[in-house]
Amino acid sequence: MNKILAFAGSNSPTSINHQLILNVSQRISEHEVEVLKMSEIEIPMFSIVREKEGAPQVVKELYEKIRNSKALIISVNENNRMVSAYFKNIIDWLSRIERKFLQDKKILLMSTSPGRHGGAAALEYSKFIFTRFGSEVVESFSLPQFYENFDLEKGTIKNEVFELGVVEVVTSFSQQIKE
């Protein structure tokens, strides 16, 4: 049984990307999945001056959780066709602790948004940047029009086509991290 760390790139307490993380993480039974709720994690804004004081303890703890996981499930949110400032800040801090902070990590990368593109620009940016930090994005998907395709009350995907796609991606991801 491998350990998987799952989190959204959003610090919103009503994050739809966190809802997607909850849905997907519940589908994985053959591995241990730890889900972080990023709205409960305060991370100071990165700066060169602040870096000289050392990485905040909360960032060091996140780094250790990543380091101790075989794989990650990350759902990135999108602001103005880019990852959120919150998520970029996390990446900045973690990459200063260790440039290859994602070394040998397999990632299931997801995104969603209320719009028809489902955060696709943030997803593509993240695919590119994660490899620079040593990871392999083994599976990815984007869920467009979140509120039309996701039942918040039940925590399920309503659209049958997207549901089948998620099942396929999660199954493939689970198989790939067994290796």
Order of alpha helices (4+ residues) and beta strands (2+ residues): beta-alpha-beta-alpha-alpha-beta-beta-beta-alpha-beta-alpha-beta-alpha-beta-beta-alpha
